[in-house]
Amino acid sequence: MSNVRDEIKVGDRIRFAPQRGNRWWRVDARDERFIIASQRLTGYHPEGTQQYTVVDLTGWTFTYNGVGPGKVRSSINLLGGGYDMDEPGWADRMLAELQSGELELSHRRVMSVWEIEVETR
């Protein structure tokens, strides 16, 4: 295992510090700035329910809701998440919209990321 963010590739598993538990996320898309990752929820969620997170590797130069400056992760700024994660290519479309500026990270749900642990495939 490694914690070097430049080594992270699509298909790898990652987890974040600080974060409670040992939740691993699968990397679905990435570029130099963003990593889009997903995981299946367990416990009280219906079988098959998924969630995603987007990491901004360039980080914020400001503070919002006590988070930042530095690397952050959040959902996107669309009500309900905006994507059918069962549809092929959803993460690539989200990445393209982040790159073009059509989407941005939600400020309301933002979390700091101090470390990314990587498990390569």
N, C-alpha and C positions, 0 to 999 in steps of 0.2 A: 504494500500500500504506500501511497505517496500523498503529499499535500501540496504539490506544485500545480497551480491552476493552468499553466500552459500545456500540461500533459493531458488535460481532460479532453476526451473525444466522445462523439456520439456513440451511445451504447454503454459507456462506462457507468458505474454507480458512484454517487457522491453523497456526502452528508456534511452538515454544517456545524460549526462551533460558534457561538454557544447554541445548543439545542438539547432539550431534554430527550432522553431515550436514544435509541440507535436507529432512527429512521433513515433508510437509504432511499435515494431518488435516482431514477434512470435518466441519463442525459438524452434528450430527444432532438435537440438542435443547439448550435452554438456558433459564434463568431468571435472576433477579438474582444468585443465588448460584452455580449450577452450569453448566458447559458440558460436554456429552457429545459427544465427537468420535471418529471412526473412520478407519481407513485399511486398504487392502489391503497385505498383506505381499508382499515380493518375495524373490528369491534362493532360499534353501533351503526355503521354505515352498511347500506345494501351491498351485496356482493357485486363487484365490478365497478363501484364508484371510484373515480380517480380525482386527483387534485394535481395542480401544477404550481411551479414557482419559477420566477425569472430572476436571475442574478445579474446585477450590473457590476461588471468587473472594474470599470473605470472609476466607480465610486462617485459619491456625491461630495461636493465641495461645501455643502451647507448642512445644517441640522434641521430636522423636522420631526415633531413628536418625540424628541429625545434621541433620535437616530441620526447617525452621520456625525461628521463627515467620514467618508470611507466606503468600502464595498457594502452593498445592500442587496436585499432580495425582497420581492413582493409579488403580488398578482398584477395584472394589467388593469388599467383604469376603465374597464367596461363593466356595467352592471351584469351580474351573473356569470362573469368570467368570459363570456362571448365566444367560446369555442366548443365544438363537439369533439371531445378527445378520442372518440371512437372512429372519427373520420380520418382516413390516411392523409398525411401531410399537414395536419393541423399545426404542428410546432414550426415547420418551415414557413407556413403562411404568417404565423405570429411573429417570427423572427424578421421576415421581410417588412412587416408593418412597423415593428420597433425600429428597424434600420431607417425606414423612410420618414419616421416621425409621426406617422398616423396614430400610433399607440405610445403610451408611456407607462411607467410603473405607477401603481397606486401609491399615493403618499400616505393614505389612511392606514394601510396594512403593512407598511415597510418595517423590515427588521435588519439589524446590523449583521454582517458576516465577517468574522475575524479569521476563520480558517475554513478551508474546504478540504475534506479528506477524500481521496480517490481510490476506488477499487477498479482496476482496469479489467476489461473483458477478455 
